[in-house]
């Protein structure tokens, strides 16, 4: 009977009846009561009930047709209690022939539901979050058909939006109904960039929200959804076929293409439209169902697929709206919220208004993290379900010191934050006072503090920090943010600007460190099973000598007879350095033949990142003018743990005996051969780790701009000879880490950490 009725009326007709009933006005409870009556009549159900979730997590009966009226606002189900709570927990429908036999059934005598056996309940989903449940029941034991389940889900989606808009429930009743994230939350993550920030949430690439839920013409909407998905597939095909992407970017687009062509996804969209929704509302409904289902999956692979589906839905909504992602206008105190970001994404935002960054994913060594540190933007990542917990415009605190995020913080938390921010400002004022002070230890050892950079704008920090030069200038960022290969003139102009901005201070230019996770859309490369150990950095430059020689030529021309430092990344064999050095000599000879000035002096060095050269320094160092230790890569190769993989990146501590012994060997070889040795990895910018590096014999440290002040303050408080003796005794330890012992030593020596 129910099937026949709905075949004639359909959910679209039912939703129109609800809208017409709402137009009559009246008290909120009366309107809600009328809604359950209409649904019960149209579904030929003897019971129809609406439950909403309170902020406490309890599910409260808000309206019913068929159960005892006195149970409304009295019956509550605690989390985990009853079938309604099970629907909300699972985020999917529950269809039972005999509800009392289900193990989760909870008998509530005040409702009078004893005679009813058949049970169908669907979650009210808003933004993928179950905020309540819609239930129909009948006396006779039966299984509700697939069409009935589908129809009730469509009704539930619209009801959730109507409740949220205050159309069905008054604001008084809504005050603690959990329709969207609103309670204060404290999330623990990982520190990607130090600092504190307070502002309002801005969602990266905010989805285009559907303005209209109900279709006026289902046939037209079906044509729109088909045209939209066809255009989406064409865009994805164009991205894949038009660029020679490899590695992770290619895999992501392949995943998009797979999902965009998935028959089940397309069928779900079309069925939702046929049920009376607009194309946009259909996308949101299917997205909510997928989010509710996959977010609870135990399999991490399935949970990762949710991110692909989310992005796919956002793309389709933009296609339907005829919009393309573009530059955003930010509030003055923006906290950017994203699942993940590339360096180009972050650079598109106005850095004068961007106060902080929160990520669901990412890693400390991701490019977005590196850019955030370079720009002095506090960043916390690995925040579980961040996007589901926050709404646009929510007040947010980014605590890059403790690796925490506070969503919608209470007043006392904000007060505490402001006090900490004031103390931090005082510390920064102290660092500013120290900027012209030489970094000399208590016992007279001079430590050279340099700055890492990768953008021309980074040079603005040079004078502010008091750094004595640029110990690492990452040249690949210019290539990564461009749509095509930067030509010789463009490269030359950038390097010349950097040298001018340095004002005579040394700048060490690292040649292109591409490949691995840094893939250019315009540079063809084969897919690799293990990109981190594959065709990247100097290997790519030696195999593509024209690419490397053009960069070397640009660097030499930009120097225009001035001092020039060139450093090659990921040198794994002595022969690789010889080959790279020959290319420099060839370019110098090319310029001389044309009467162009040679750099004076010219210094060529290597980055120590591959463990192989740690055991061949006696052959390598005599060939170099200087070397620099890239601890980020060196550590991941020593411990065989991908630094970009959160599952294994925290399995080791750089302050462990094997890592410290390798580093000490490098420092000792440098002293024996008279080769300047610096450290330009992340370790150099953290006071405790920098203390350990100094104790191992390193006297040149290069770090992000934010690290200069804290490390200089530490240097000025160190008795270096005492530190060396203390750390030397820890190198033979059998422990997996000696971090606590080094910190204890530093405290004992009154080192300012």
VOTIVEX-385030 format. One record per residue (C-alpha): residue in three letters; x, y, z. Coordinates in steps of 0.05 Angstrom, whole numbers, padded with zeros to 5 digits, always signed. Last residue first. Example, Ala and Ser with C-alpha at 12.3 -4.5 7.8 and 13.67 -1.06 7.14 Angstrom:
BEGIN
SER+00273-00021+00143/ALA+00246-00090+00156/
***
This chain:
BEGIN
UNK+01320+00540+00521/UNK+01366+00586+00558/UNK+01423+00541+00581/UNK+01432+00540+00656/UNK+01486+00485+00652/UNK+01442+00437+00692/UNK+01383+00455+00648/UNK+01423+00438+00585/UNK+01446+00372+00616/UNK+01374+00354+00634/UNK+01353+00370+00562/UNK+01409+00326+00535/UNK+01388+00269+00581/UNK+01315+00276+00562/UNK+01332+00274+00488/UNK+01377+00213+00494/UNK+01337+00169+00448/UNK+01334+00095+00431/UNK+01377+00079+00491/UNK+01443+00040+00486/UNK+01484+00101+00504/UNK+01552+00108+00471/UNK+01539+00179+00447/UNK+01516+00202+00515/UNK+01585+00215+00546/UNK+01603+00261+00489/UNK+01541+00303+00504/UNK+01567+00324+00573/UNK+01638+00338+00551/UNK+01615+00379+00492/UNK+01566+00419+00535/UNK+01621+00435+00586/UNK+01665+00460+00529/UNK+01608+00501+00501/UNK+01589+00540+00563/UNK+01523+00563+00534/UNK+01481+00624+00551/UNK+01496+00667+00489/UNK+01482+00607+00444/UNK+01412+00598+00474/UNK+01393+00670+00461/UNK+01418+00662+00390/UNK+01376+00599+00381/UNK+01312+00634+00405/UNK+01324+00695+00360/UNK+01345+00658+00297/UNK+01290+00605+00298/UNK+01233+00647+00270/UNK+01274+00662+00208/UNK+01278+00588+00189/UNK+01347+00557+00202/UNK+01420+00555+00183/UNK+01473+00535+00234/UNK+01548+00544+00229/UNK+01592+00524+00289/UNK+01579+00448+00289/UNK+01624+00410+00338/UNK+01579+00357+00369/UNK+01563+00403+00427/UNK+01540+00455+00377/UNK+01492+00405+00346/UNK+01465+00387+00415/UNK+01450+00460+00432/UNK+01418+00467+00363/UNK+01372+00409+00381/UNK+01351+00442+00446/UNK+01344+00511+00414/UNK+01304+00489+00352/UNK+01325+00521+00286/UNK+01384+00476+00271/UNK+01343+00412+00275/UNK+01301+00432+00215/UNK+01358+00422+00167/UNK+01411+00472+00147/UNK+01471+00447+00186/UNK+01539+00477+00168/UNK+01608+00451+00152/UNK+01667+00494+00128/UNK+01722+00447+00104/UNK+01788+00451+00142/UNK+01802+00378+00126/UNK+01805+00353+00198/UNK+01752+00402+00221/UNK+01703+00380+00168/UNK+01716+00307+00183/UNK+01699+00319+00257/UNK+01633+00353+00240/UNK+01612+00297+00194/UNK+01630+00243+00245/UNK+01592+00281+00298/UNK+01529+00279+00255/UNK+01534+00204+00246/UNK+01545+00194+00320/UNK+01486+00239+00338/UNK+01440+00200+00291/UNK+01461+00132+00319/UNK+01458+00156+00392/UNK+01389+00188+00389/UNK+01371+00262+00387/UNK+01344+00255+00316/UNK+01286+00216+00348/UNK+01255+00157+00312/UNK+01186+00127+00301/UNK+01155+00196+00292/UNK+01158+00195+00216/UNK+01130+00124+00214/UNK+01055+00130+00211/UNK+01057+00204+00196/UNK+01089+00191+00128/UNK+01125+00253+00102/UNK+01190+00237+00139/UNK+01191+00168+00107/UNK+01227+00122+00156/UNK+01289+00083+00136/UNK+01324+00108+00200/UNK+01387+00133+00166/UNK+01349+00153+00104/UNK+01296+00193+00143/UNK+01351+00226+00184/UNK+01392+00247+00125/UNK+01331+00275+00089/UNK+01312+00325+00143/UNK+01383+00333+00169/UNK+01409+00368+00107/UNK+01481+00376+00127/UNK+01518+00431+00091/UNK+01585+00425+00056/UNK+01639+00475+00036/UNK+01691+00488-00018/UNK+01685+00417-00041/UNK+01734+00368-00073/UNK+01774+00355-00009/UNK+01708+00339+00026/UNK+01687+00282-00019/UNK+01743+00231-00013/UNK+01751+00232+00063/UNK+01676+00242+00068/UNK+01663+00173+00042/UNK+01625+00142+00100/UNK+01578+00201+00108/UNK+01574+00199+00032/UNK+01532+00136+00032/UNK+01485+00162+00087/UNK+01453+00209+00035/UNK+01437+00279+00058/UNK+01503+00316+00060/UNK+01491+00375+00015/UNK+01548+00393-00030/UNK+01590+00455-00043/UNK+01615+00502-00096/UNK+01648+00569-00079/UNK+01660+00623-00131/UNK+01699+00685-00107/UNK+01691+00725-00148/UNK+01637+00703-00196/UNK+01660+00706-00268/UNK+01651+00768-00310/UNK+01626+00760-00382/UNK+01674+00766-00440/UNK+01638+00717-00485/UNK+01691+00663-00478/UNK+01690+00677-00404/UNK+01617+00660-00399/UNK+01624+00592-00432/UNK+01685+00576-00388/UNK+01644+00591-00325/UNK+01588+00549-00352/UNK+01634+00490-00365/UNK+01665+00497-00296/UNK+01596+00494-00264/UNK+01579+00432-00306/UNK+01644+00400-00284/UNK+01624+00410-00211/UNK+01561+00370-00223/UNK+01601+00312-00253/UNK+01651+00313-00196/UNK+01594+00316-00145/UNK+01561+00255-00176/UNK+01628+00218-00177/UNK+01635+00227-00102/UNK+01570+00190-00092/UNK+01503+00205-00059/UNK+01499+00280-00069/UNK+01428+00296-00049/UNK+01430+00371-00063/UNK+01483+00412-00101/UNK+01506+00477-00070/UNK+01526+00541-00106/UNK+01557+00601-00069/UNK+01571+00664-00108/UNK+01612+00725-00091/UNK+01604+00782-00141/UNK+01626+00785-00214/UNK+01556+00793-00242/UNK+01526+00745-00191/UNK+01461+00743-00232/UNK+01500+00719-00293/UNK+01530+00661-00253/UNK+01463+00642-00223/UNK+01427+00644-00290/UNK+01482+00602-00322/UNK+01476+00551-00266/UNK+01401+00548-00276/UNK+01408+00538-00351/UNK+01462+00486-00339/UNK+01416+00446-00294/UNK+01359+00443-00344/UNK+01406+00429-00403/UNK+01441+00375-00362/UNK+01378+00333-00355/UNK+01408+00269-00329/UNK+01455+00308-00284/UNK+01399+00353-00260/UNK+01352+00295-00247/UNK+01405+00260-00205/UNK+01421+00326-00170/UNK+01351+00328-00139/UNK+01305+00270-00159/UNK+01299+00205-00196/UNK+01285+00155-00141/UNK+01294+00144-00067/UNK+01240+00193-00046/UNK+01200+00172-00108/UNK+01190+00100-00085/UNK+01146+00063-00135/UNK+01163+00112-00190/UNK+01121+00143-00245/UNK+01161+00168-00304/UNK+01178+00241-00312/UNK+01156+00296-00358/UNK+01167+00366-00333/UNK+01109+00414-00346/UNK+01066+00392-00287/UNK+01125+00397-00240/UNK+01133+00345-00185/UNK+01160+00358-00116/UNK+01143+00294-00077/UNK+01202+00257-00105/UNK+01229+00300-00161/UNK+01258+00369-00155/UNK+01315+00396-00113/UNK+01338+00449-00162/UNK+01405+00479-00143/UNK+01416+00503-00072/UNK+01437+00576-00071/UNK+01481+00595-00012/UNK+01474+00670+00000/UNK+01531+00708+00034/UNK+01517+00778+00061/UNK+01532+00834+00011/UNK+01465+00868+00017/UNK+01423+00805+00019/UNK+01369+00842-00019/UNK+01416+00852-00078/UNK+01435+00778-00079/UNK+01361+00758-00077/UNK+01342+00807-00132/UNK+01398+00780-00176/UNK+01374+00709-00164/UNK+01303+00728-00185/UNK+01326+00767-00247/UNK+01370+00710-00271/UNK+01313+00660-00264/UNK+01266+00703-00305/UNK+01319+00716-00359/UNK+01337+00642-00365/UNK+01265+00619-00374/UNK+01220+00595-00318/UNK+01189+00527-00340/UNK+01114+00535-00346/UNK+01055+00547-00301/UNK+01099+00574-00245/UNK+01090+00560-00171/UNK+01136+00499-00170/UNK+01192+00529-00211/UNK+01202+00590-00167/UNK+01197+00544-00106/UNK+01254+00502-00134/UNK+01310+00552-00116/UNK+01313+00536-00042/UNK+01361+00587-00012/UNK+01400+00555+00044/UNK+01451+00588+00091/UNK+01426+00657+00075/UNK+01468+00709+00112/UNK+01489+00733+00180/UNK+01420+00730+00210/UNK+01401+00792+00250/UNK+01328+00772+00250/UNK+01299+00837+00224/UNK+01354+00848+00173/UNK+01343+00781+00140/UNK+01267+00778+00148/UNK+01254+00819+00085/UNK+01296+00767+00048/UNK+01238+00719+00055/UNK+01199+00760+00003/UNK+01246+00734-00051/UNK+01223+00663-00035/UNK+01260+00601-00014/UNK+01296+00620+00050/UNK+01336+00589+00106/UNK+01373+00637+00152/UNK+01444+00636+00180/UNK+01472+00637+00250/UNK+01548+00634+00255/UNK+01572+00611+00324/UNK+01635+00643+00353/UNK+01665+00605+00411/UNK+01684+00651+00470/UNK+01672+00611+00533/UNK+01604+00641+00545/UNK+01584+00626+00474/UNK+01585+00679+00419/UNK+01527+00696+00374/UNK+01543+00768+00355/UNK+01493+00819+00380/UNK+01458+00859+00326/UNK+01394+00819+00330/UNK+01395+00814+00406/UNK+01346+00871+00418/UNK+01299+00838+00369/UNK+01304+00773+00407/UNK+01284+00809+00470/UNK+01225+00840+00434/UNK+01207+00771+00410/UNK+01209+00747+00482/UNK+01163+00804+00502/UNK+01116+00786+00445/UNK+01115+00714+00470/UNK+01097+00739+00540/UNK+01040+00779+00508/UNK+01017+00719+00467/UNK+01017+00678+00531/UNK+00972+00729+00565/UNK+00928+00733+00504/UNK+00921+00657+00503/UNK+00901+00655+00576/UNK+00847+00707+00564/UNK+00822+00668+00503/UNK+00819+00604+00545/UNK+00781+00641+00600/UNK+00731+00667+00549/UNK+00716+00599+00520/UNK+00747+00577+00454/UNK+00705+00566+00391/UNK+00756+00516+00365/UNK+00822+00512+00403/UNK+00879+00482+00364/UNK+00940+00449+00394/UNK+01013+00435+00375/UNK+01038+00463+00442/UNK+01079+00520+00413/UNK+01039+00526+00348/UNK+00977+00543+00387/UNK+00926+00564+00335/UNK+00864+00594+00368/UNK+00798+00596+00329/UNK+00734+00637+00328/UNK+00684+00605+00280/UNK+00673+00645+00216/UNK+00665+00585+00169/UNK+00646+00523+00209/UNK+00688+00473+00247/UNK+00686+00402+00271/UNK+00676+00366+00204/UNK+00735+00403+00173/UNK+00780+00383+00232/UNK+00764+00309+00229/UNK+00831+00292+00262/UNK+00881+00349+00268/UNK+00946+00324+00236/UNK+00971+00395+00229/UNK+00986+00458+00269/UNK+01013+00521+00234/UNK+01036+00588+00259/UNK+01051+00634+00200/UNK+01122+00663+00202/UNK+01127+00667+00126/UNK+01185+00618+00123/UNK+01151+00573+00173/UNK+01087+00572+00132/UNK+01127+00559+00069/UNK+01161+00499+00100/UNK+01095+00473+00127/UNK+01062+00480+00059/UNK+01121+00444+00028/UNK+01113+00384+00074/UNK+01169+00373+00124/UNK+01128+00379+00187/UNK+01073+00336+00157/UNK+01005+00345+00124/UNK+00936+00323+00145/UNK+00876+00356+00178/UNK+00909+00424+00172/UNK+00905+00489+00212/UNK+00939+00553+00189/UNK+00949+00619+00224/UNK+00946+00695+00219/UNK+00932+00706+00145/UNK+00915+00779+00135/UNK+00983+00807+00113/UNK+00998+00740+00079/UNK+00942+00751+00028/UNK+00928+00680+00003/UNK+00954+00653-00063/UNK+01020+00633-00029/UNK+00985+00580+00011/UNK+00958+00545-00050/UNK+01025+00549-00086/UNK+01060+00513-00028/UNK+01010+00456-00031/UNK+00956+00449+00021/UNK+00922+00396+00062/UNK+00855+00384+00095/UNK+00845+00458+00102/UNK+00828+00513+00151/UNK+00859+00582+00143/UNK+00857+00626+00205/UNK+00841+00696+00181/UNK+00850+00758+00224/UNK+00839+00816+00176/UNK+00783+00780+00139/UNK+00804+00748+00074/UNK+00782+00760+00002/UNK+00796+00695-00034/UNK+00833+00687-00099/UNK+00800+00639-00147/UNK+00765+00572-00152/UNK+00721+00568-00214/UNK+00646+00579-00214/UNK+00592+00555-00262/UNK+00549+00536-00203/UNK+00542+00464-00228/UNK+00617+00460-00241/UNK+00632+00488-00172/UNK+00586+00436-00141/UNK+00620+00382-00181/UNK+00689+00404-00156/UNK+00665+00404-00084/UNK+00636+00334-00092/UNK+00702+00309-00121/UNK+00740+00340-00064/UNK+00696+00305-00013/UNK+00701+00239-00051/UNK+00777+00242-00050/UNK+00777+00259+00024/UNK+00731+00200+00037/UNK+00781+00155+00001/UNK+00829+00167+00059/UNK+00778+00136+00107/UNK+00774+00075+00062/UNK+00850+00067+00063/UNK+00851+00075+00138/UNK+00806+00014+00147/UNK+00767+00025+00210/UNK+00710+00058+00173/UNK+00671+00109+00214/UNK+00686+00168+00169/UNK+00666+00125+00110/UNK+00591+00119+00126/UNK+00575+00189+00151/UNK+00618+00220+00097/UNK+00587+00178+00042/UNK+00516+00195+00065/UNK+00533+00269+00071/UNK+00565+00271+00002/UNK+00504+00236-00030/UNK+00459+00289+00002/UNK+00503+00347-00016/UNK+00508+00325-00089/UNK+00433+00316-00092/UNK+00422+00385-00063/UNK+00464+00415-00119/UNK+00425+00377-00173/UNK+00359+00399-00143/UNK+00321+00348-00103/UNK+00254+00315-00120/UNK+00267+00240-00114/UNK+00289+00239-00187/UNK+00347+00283-00166/UNK+00368+00235-00111/UNK+00364+00178-00160/UNK+00410+00215-00208/UNK+00462+00228-00155/UNK+00460+00156-00130/UNK+00467+00130-00201/UNK+00528+00173-00213/UNK+00562+00148-00150/UNK+00544+00076-00165/UNK+00567+00081-00237/UNK+00637+00105-00217/UNK+00663+00150-00273/UNK+00676+00209-00227/UNK+00704+00161-00175/UNK+00756+00132-00222/UNK+00773+00200-00252/UNK+00782+00230-00183/UNK+00826+00171-00163/UNK+00868+00181-00226/UNK+00874+00255-00207/UNK+00900+00236-00139/UNK+00948+00184-00168/UNK+00976+00235-00217/UNK+00989+00285-00162/UNK+01021+00229-00119/UNK+01073+00206-00169/UNK+01074+00231-00240/UNK+01041+00286-00279/UNK+01055+00296-00353/UNK+01001+00347-00363/UNK+00945+00354-00414/UNK+00920+00283-00410/UNK+00909+00282-00335/UNK+00882+00352-00328/UNK+00840+00345-00391/UNK+00811+00279-00367/UNK+00793+00312-00301/UNK+00759+00370-00336/UNK+00721+00322-00382/UNK+00698+00281-00323/UNK+00672+00344-00289/UNK+00637+00365-00353/UNK+00602+00298-00358/UNK+00584+00301-00284/UNK+00553+00370-00293/UNK+00515+00351-00357/UNK+00486+00291-00321/UNK+00468+00332-00260/UNK+00437+00386-00303/UNK+00396+00337-00346/UNK+00368+00306-00282/UNK+00352+00375-00256/UNK+00313+00391-00319/UNK+00273+00327-00313/UNK+00260+00340-00240/UNK+00229+00408-00255/UNK+00215+00453-00195/UNK+00268+00417-00155/UNK+00272+00424-00080/UNK+00338+00443-00045/UNK+00354+00513-00069/UNK+00414+00554-00049/UNK+00462+00496-00052/UNK+00528+00513-00018/UNK+00588+00523-00064/UNK+00643+00488-00025/UNK+00694+00533+00011/UNK+00761+00527-00024/UNK+00801+00533+00040/UNK+00754+00546+00098/UNK+00766+00611+00135/UNK+00761+00606+00210/UNK+00765+00670+00251/UNK+00825+00695+00290/UNK+00876+00680+00344/UNK+00948+00662+00329/UNK+01008+00634+00367/UNK+01075+00612+00338/UNK+01116+00554+00313/UNK+01105+00519+00247/UNK+01086+00446+00235/UNK+01069+00428+00306/UNK+01030+00363+00308/UNK+00959+00354+00331/UNK+00916+00359+00394/UNK+00846+00387+00387/UNK+00810+00428+00440/UNK+00736+00439+00427/UNK+00687+00492+00450/UNK+00616+00474+00431/UNK+00585+00500+00367/UNK+00594+00448+00313/UNK+00529+00443+00275/UNK+00458+00420+00289/UNK+00472+00400+00361/UNK+00408+00423+00394/UNK+00427+00467+00452/UNK+00391+00531+00435/UNK+00344+00500+00384/UNK+00283+00495+00429/UNK+00287+00570+00443/UNK+00301+00585+00370/UNK+00236+00552+00349/UNK+00236+00487+00310/UNK+00209+00474+00241/UNK+00233+00535+00200/UNK+00291+00550+00246/UNK+00342+00545+00189/UNK+00374+00485+00222/UNK+00307+00451+00227/UNK+00292+00464+00154/UNK+00361+00437+00134/UNK+00352+00374+00174/UNK+00281+00366+00147/UNK+00307+00369+00075/UNK+00357+00313+00088/UNK+00306+00271+00125/UNK+00256+00275+00068/UNK+00307+00250+00019/UNK+00327+00194+00067/UNK+00253+00175+00076/UNK+00245+00169+00000/UNK+00306+00124-00007/UNK+00283+00079+00050/UNK+00214+00075+00018/UNK+00243+00059-00050/UNK+00286+00004-00019/UNK+00224-00029+00010/UNK+00205-00030+00084/UNK+00209-00100+00112/UNK+00147-00123+00149/UNK+00121-00142+00218/UNK+00052-00111+00224/UNK+00044-00056+00276/UNK+00079-00002+00235/UNK+00136+00047+00249/UNK+00168+00109+00218/UNK+00231+00143+00246/UNK+00269+00207+00230/UNK+00335+00215+00267/UNK+00379+00269+00296/UNK+00440+00311+00285/UNK+00481+00260+00246/UNK+00541+00300+00219/UNK+00555+00296+00144/UNK+00544+00370+00136/UNK+00475+00361+00164/UNK+00449+00290+00167/UNK+00382+00270+00198/UNK+00392+00196+00205/UNK+00343+00145+00178/UNK+00295+00100+00217/UNK+00250+00044+00193/UNK+00214-00001+00243/UNK+00163-00056+00235/UNK+00141-00081+00304/UNK+00093-00032+00336/UNK+00046-00056+00390/UNK+00089-00035+00450/UNK+00104+00036+00426/UNK+00066+00069+00484/UNK+00118+00125+00490/UNK+00118+00128+00567/UNK+00137+00054+00571/UNK+00206+00064+00540/UNK+00233-00003+00517/UNK+00305+00000+00490/UNK+00320-00040+00428/UNK+00396-00047+00418/UNK+00393-00123+00417/UNK+00340-00123+00361/UNK+00280-00167+00378/UNK+00236-00108+00397/UNK+00245-00080+00326/UNK+00211-00136+00288/UNK+00217-00126+00212/UNK+00276-00079+00219/UNK+00306-00025+00173/UNK+00361+00018+00203/UNK+00386+00074+00158/UNK+00457+00102+00162/UNK+00500+00147+00206/UNK+00521+00088+00248/UNK+00520+00125+00314/UNK+00458+00165+00295/UNK+00420+00102+00275/UNK+00444+00066+00338/UNK+00420+00124+00381/UNK+00351+00116+00351/UNK+00352+00041+00363/UNK+00362+00048+00437/UNK+00417+00072+00483/UNK+00488+00082+00458/UNK+00487+00157+00472/UNK+00429+00170+00520/UNK+00359+00166+00493/UNK+00309+00219+00516/UNK+00234+00215+00524/UNK+00206+00276+00558/UNK+00207+00329+00502/UNK+00148+00291+00470/UNK+00127+00232+00513/UNK+00060+00266+00531/UNK+00039+00259+00458/UNK+00037+00182+00464/UNK+00063+00150+00401/UNK+00025+00152+00335/UNK+00048+00219+00306/UNK+00110+00244+00341/UNK+00150+00307+00354/UNK+00214+00328+00390/UNK+00236+00261+00421/UNK+00304+00277+00450/UNK+00369+00244+00431/UNK+00422+00254+00485/UNK+00492+00276+00462/UNK+00496+00331+00515/UNK+00491+00383+00459/UNK+00421+00355+00445/UNK+00408+00308+00387/UNK+00341+00313+00353/UNK+00288+00258+00348/UNK+00230+00261+00299/UNK+00174+00210+00301/UNK+00125+00178+00252/UNK+00080+00122+00275/UNK+00022+00086+00240/UNK+00057+00092+00173/UNK+00021+00099+00107/UNK+00082+00137+00082/UNK+00039+00196+00061/UNK-00002+00195+00125/UNK+00058+00187+00170/UNK+00097+00242+00134/UNK+00038+00291+00138/UNK+00027+00276+00212/UNK+00102+00284+00226/UNK+00101+00353+00193/UNK+00038+00376+00230/UNK+00071+00361+00297/UNK+00131+00403+00276/UNK+00086+00461+00257/UNK+00048+00456+00323/UNK+00115+00455+00360/UNK+00138+00519+00325/UNK+00075+00558+00340/UNK+00034+00581+00280/UNK+00054+00596+00208/UNK+00010+00573+00150/UNK+00070+00572+00103/UNK+00096+00511+00140/UNK+00037+00469+00116/UNK+00052+00488+00045/UNK+00125+00470+00053/UNK+00107+00402+00083/UNK+00058+00389+00026/UNK+00113+00407-00024/UNK+00159+00357+00011/UNK+00106+00303+00002/UNK+00098+00318-00071/UNK+00173+00313-00081/UNK+00174+00249-00040/UNK+00128+00215-00090/UNK+00053+00223-00095/UNK+00033+00168-00143/UNK+00089+00119-00130/UNK+00087+00140-00058/UNK+00016+00114-00050/UNK+00030+00049-00086/UNK+00092+00034-00045/UNK+00055+00049+00020/UNK+00000+00000+00000/
***
